[in-house]
Amino acid sequence: MVSVPTSVPTACARWCPPNSSCVNSTACRCLPGFSASSGEVFTSPSDSCDDINECRPPVAVSCGKSADCQNTEGGYHCTCIPGYELASGAPTFRKESENTCQDMDECQQKLRICKSHSICINTQGSYTCQCLPGFKLNPRDPKLCTDVNECTAGSNPCHNSTHCFNLVGRYECRCRPGWKPIPGSPSSPKDIVCEDKDECSSGEHHCHNSTICTNTVGSYVCHCRRGWVPKLGFQNKQNTTVCEEVSFPTWMPPPGIKSQDLVQEVGDLLEGPQDLENLSQSEQQFVATNLLLGLENTLGWLGKALPIGAVTFSSSAGTVLSLEVQEQGYENITLIQNQTKMLLTWDTVHESGDSGPTVVGLLSTPGMGRFLAKAPLVLDTVEQAALHETHKGVLQELYHDLLSDVISAFISNKDPQNLRHPVTFIFQHSVIPGPREKVFCVFWEHGQNGSGHWATSGCRMVGTKDNSTICQCTHLSSFAILMAHYEVQKDSALTVISYVGLSLSLLCLLLAALTFLFCKAIHNTSTSLHLQLSICLFLAHLLFLTAIDRTEIKVLCSIIAGALHYLYLASFTWMLLEGLHLFLTARNLMVVNYSSVNKFMKKLMFPVGYGVPAVIVTISAASRPHLYGTPTSCWLNSEKGFKWSFLGPVCSIFLVNLAFFLMTLWILKSKLSSLNSDVSTLQNTRMLTFKATAQLFILGCTWCLGILQVGPAAHVMAYLFTIINSLQGIFIFLVYCLLSRQVWEQYGKWFKGIDITKSKSEKYTLSSKTTSDACKYSAVRSHITDTACH
């Protein structure tokens, strides 16, 4: 800023503002770098000299590459942008020719710019901090690196035989306790592979000399030899076990109780249950529940006194008891009876720390079924959801029959209700489930009041084939397999609506097809499309009415489902072609000759109309043929989303038709706005607009209602879907036949031809009658016979 001198010559103006100089007594001039609104020289005392921003466009000052212009009071200067500096080290420069800005090496100037465990990498105009191996950048601080935990879940880099230990910036793989590196394993701590260490054979165990060492995976146990027991204060099968020899006399069952006699008594009781049959059904179930519970406990206790090995007892009434007693083992256990097989692993039934032998038993009681067959069945939530998902209707009735004998499985485990691994049961049966029958793996659940019921919780059916069913259960009890028979309650109103509506649609589709076929006045490409659509819908509706519930023969039901799949897809494909034809017709509305459109549609329609659905059905049937047909109807099974092999193409066709419809309306709108006095063209355009709207309604809106059958509105949507979809044939006959002037004219010619034929017939009959009467009258008068007259 330039200050005004204190002593001003008389020739200069005293009112000159700051940042200006005196020109004369009436004028002032702004200093360089400043300007006034009136110009360089001004005479008004109200003017002021303001700073000129040389860095602001359009009077831009070029500082050159990697530099910025900085405005100052009465001037400006250039500076290098952040990350760059002048080669001379000066802070500023004036013009582009003085620009010597070059990259600044922040890593050299600021040695500690990056924090620990990272290195600084210079970049053009900036820098980055790169972490050392084993570290990662902190998202909150890009200059700070933190340790990477390589051992976190999901990214464990060690072999599954080792344990991962995280260290700062690295990790190590170490053998677990009781394991050792495999000979020849890589020496690198990251690549080591381990194997179980046999402490017993290597002598690294700490078992007392009164015990036997048994190697286990990753450890070992010390247990007493046969005929020895742990000393007071010690527990068997621990590393601190100490044993002492005791005399163990041969076990003698209590008076009157023997395993063979017990099985025989139970069999006789169930074979001739005169007293039990006189009881009520609830009392019979009460007795059977307590009998089964007592048998499981008693036989488990008796089995412990039996010698090591497998033994089978049977009674003349058919009751069979299979037992296997083991003291130590690791192999799978299999108990086999006539119609049942049980498979389980040793560690499922033997807990660590158990002393004495372990007993596994399987008891088959054929006579028990007559008391438990009619007991109630309680399905868990998963089974109920699966049953209702498979059968969309409301289950009207669910009753069941026993397919197998009642078998009781027991072990000497402390908690047979929470097994480590599931137990597998294989049941043989002579009855094969039908289409409306389902096999359940059930167990007898004891109630609090002493009674019980069949339940499915904790048991699942692995598979059923022909005459065998495989079950897996996570607990032990008394088991059987039930075959449930069910009836799906159908909505009678929906059934009546479907049959009445489809019957009317069949009649209308037949009339429409005959009209399209014989009415020569309307023969064109559009009529051919309507004819094929009517034929496909007619066959689909006819097959639906006559064979949708023919589920008795599975192969036939699958063929019917495949045929319906093809016919309905073909109907939608012809609908798509009709939408394409309407769109092309709208585009060529003002063109008299439609030959190009017709030729294109004739080449396209049959390969697409019948070929595309054939490809879709072929792929679906080849990939999942067993999903054609359900237990209640010959349609697509909803398992694994298989219904989308139909719904997917349907939704796609609907969306494409919607696009055609919107484009058609847009084209027709522009056509209508350009019309003058051509009334026929106006009428054709309005009719085409109406058909396009009706086309979209017929060609997809009805099936969209089928997809919306979910939630609280499912019942209403089901009625709307059934009513509108069953009337598709009526809609087609109404839109394309009854609303067509040419079709009505043709109908009139046909009826007129019938009337002419009828009048000729009546005239001929009347003429014959008159001639006959005249002839008879003449014959009477002239006494000539009727024969001569004729």
KOLFI-665240 format. One record per residue (C-alpha): y, z, x. Coordinates in steps of 0.25 Angstrom, whole numbers, plus 5000, padded with zeros to 4 digits. Layout:
N
YZX...
//
This chain:
790
500050005000501449965005502550075002503950034999504950065009505950175006507150095009507149965001508149855004509149824993508549684992507149744988506649784975506449934974505349924963504249854971502949924968501949974978501149864986502349774985503549734994504949694990505349554989506849564985507549654975506849604963505449564968504249624975502949564981501549634981500949664995499749585000498449634992499249664980499749584968500649594956500449544942501749464943501449394956501649414971503149434969503549514956504949564951504449664940504549804943503349834934502349744943501449814953500649764965499149784963498049774973497349634974495749654973495349544983493849574981493949544966493649404961494149294960494949324972493749364979493749394994492449355001491849455011490649385014489149415013488649565012490149615010491049664999492549654997493249784995494649784989495749874995497149914991497949784995496749715002495249715003494149715014492649675015491449775018489949745020489049785008488149905009487049885020487949795028489049815039489949735047489449695061490749755067490549885060491849875053491949925039492749805033493149665035494149565028493549435026492149355025492349305039492349445045491049475037489949525047489149615037487749635042486549715037486649865040485349925046485350055038484050105044484750105058486050165054485450275045484150315052483750415041484150335029482650335025481950465023480650515029479350435028480150305027480750195035482050125033481949975032483249895033483549785023484649685021485849765017485049895014483749975018482450025012481650145015480150115017479050225016478050245027476550225022476050335013477450355007478250294996479750294992480250404983480750334970481950434970482350414984482050274990482350335004481250445003479750415004478650514999477150525002476250434994475050514988473950414990472950504984473550504970472650474958472350324956472750284971471750364979471450274991470250354996468750324993468250394981467350484991468550544998469750624994471150574996472150675003473650635003474450655016475950635019476050485020474550455020473150505014471750535019470350515012469450635015468050665011467950764999467250895001465750875003465950735007465950665021466350525027465350425026464850385040465550255044466750285034468150245039468750345048470150325041470550435032470850335021469550255021468550365022467350365013466450495010465150535005464450655000464150755011462750815010462950955014461550995011460850905021461950915031461951065031463351085028463051165015463151315014461951335005461151465007459751455012459251504999459851384992459651234992460751144995460951024986462050914989463050874979464050764979465150824988464550964989463251034988462551154980461651264984460651304973459451394973458051334975457051344964456551484962457851544968459051594960460451624965460751764970461551854962463051814963462751674967462651544959461651424960462151294966463351344973463651334988463551484989462151504981461151604987459851604980458651704980457151674976456751734962455351724955455551634944454351654935453851534926454651524913453851564901454551524887454751644878453651664868453551564858454551464864454051344871454851204873453651134867453551224855455051224853455051074852453851074843454451174834455751104833455050974830454151034819455351104813456150964811454850884807454550974795455851044791455451084777456351204778457551124784457451014774457751114763459051154769460351084766460950974775461951074781460851174783459951074790461051034799461351184802459851204806459851084814461051114822460551254826459151194829459751094838460751194845459551294847458651184853459651144863459851284868458451324868457851204874458951214885458551354888457051324888457151204897457751284908456351354910455551224911455151164924456051064931455750924926455750844913454850884900454750834886454250904874453950844860453450884847452550824837453750804827454550714837455450824844455550794859456150874870456450814884456950914895457250894909457451014918458150994932458651094942459450994951459550844950460550734950459850624943460050574928459250644917458550564907457850624895457050524886456450534872455950434862457250394856458250464865458650464880459650554887460250524900461150624908461550654923461150784930462550824933462850814918461950934915461951014927463151094931463451144945463051294946461951284936460651364940459251334936458751204930459551104921458851064907459150934900458450914887458350814875457750854862457450754851457250804837456950694827456850784815458250834817458850704812458450734798459450854797460550794805460550654800461550674789462450774796463950734797464450644808465750674815466450564823467450594834468750534833468450414843467250374834468050384822469150294827468150194833467450184819468750164811469250064822467949984820467949994805469449974800469050014786468950164781467550214784466950234770465650304774464950344787463550394787462550404798461050404801460350464813459750354822459150444832458450584833459250704836459150734851459750864857460150854872460350984880460551034894460651164901462151134905463051244901464051154894463251034887464550994879465350944891464450864900464950804913464350664909463950614896462450614892461850484888460850474876460150344872459550344858458550244852458550214838457950114828459150074820460249974824461650004819462149904809463549844808464149964800463350064808463750144820462950224830463550364834463050454845463150594839462850734842462550854834463850944834463551094830464551144820465151284820464451314807463051294813462951154807463351024814463650874813463550744821464650714830465050604841466050674850465650674864464650564862464850414862463950294860463850214873463150094866462050054855461149944856459949904847459150034846459850124856461150204857461750264869462650384868463350474878463750614875464550714883463850834877462450874873461950914859461050844849461250694848460950574839461450444836461950414822462150274815463350284806463450194794464850164789465550094778466950044779467750064766468449934763469749934755469249864742470649814739470749744752469449684750469749634736471149574741470349504753469349444744470249404733471349354743470349274752469649214740470949164735471349114749470049044750470348964737471748934742471248894756470248794749471248734740472248724752471148654761470848554750472348524747472548504762471348414763471448324751472948324748473348194756474848214753474948334762474048284773474748314787474548394799475048524792474048504781472948494792473348624798473348694784471948634781471348694794472048824791471448834777470048794781470048904792470649014783469648974772468448984781468949114787469249174773467949124768467149184779467949314778467549334764466149304765465649354778466649454784465749574781464449514785464149614796462649624794462249524805463049544817462949404823463349344810464549444808465049404822464949254819465749284806466849354814466949244824467049144813468149224806468849244820468849094822469249054808470449144807470949114821470848964817471648994805472749054813472648934823472848834812474048924807474648914821474548764821475248764807476348844813476448744825476448634815477548694807478448714819478248574824478548514810479848594809480248544823479948394818480548424804481548314805480648214811479948114801478748084809477848204812476848124820477048194833476848334827475648294819474948224831475148354839474648444828473348354825473048364840473248514841472748574828471248564828470948604843471948714841471548754827470148764829470048774844470948894848470148994838468848944843469248974858469749114854468449144846467549094857468249184867468149304858466749284855466349254869467049384874466649484863465649424853465149564849466549594843466449494832466049574820466249714816465349814809466149794796466649644796466349514803467649514811468249544825467949684830469149764835468449814847469249794860470349724853469449604849470149574836471349524845470449404848470949364833472249444832472749394845472749244842473249284828474449354833474749244843474649134832475549224823476649234834476549084837476649054822477849144821478549074833478248934826478848994813480149044819480348914826480048834814481048914806482148894817481848744817481848734801483148814801483848714810483248594802483748654789485148674794485148524799484748464785485748394776485248334763483748304767483148384755481748344758481848394773482548524768481348554759480348514769481048614779481048724769479648704766479248704781480048834782479248894771477948854776478348904790478649044784477349044776476548994788476949114796476549204784475249144782474949124797475049264803475849364795474549404787473749434799474849514806474649614794473249624799473749674813474649774806473549854800473849974808474450114805474850164791475150024786473749974789473349984775474549904769474449804780472949784777473249754762474349654766473449584777472349574767473249524755474049424763472949374773471949344761472949264754473249164766472449054759473349064747474649064756474148934762473848864749475148914743476048864755475348734759474848684745475548754733476948744739476748594743477348484734476348384740475148464737475648494722475848344720474448324726473848434717474548364705473948224708472548294709472748364695473348234689472148154694471248264687472048254674471948094674470448104677470348204666471148124656470347994659469048074657469548124643470047984639468647934642467948044635468848014622468647864623467147884623467147984612467947884603467047764606465847854603466447894590466847754586465447704589464747814581465647784569465347634571463847654572463847734559464547634551463747514557462447594558462347564572461647664581462447744592461547674602461947534598463447574598463347634612
//
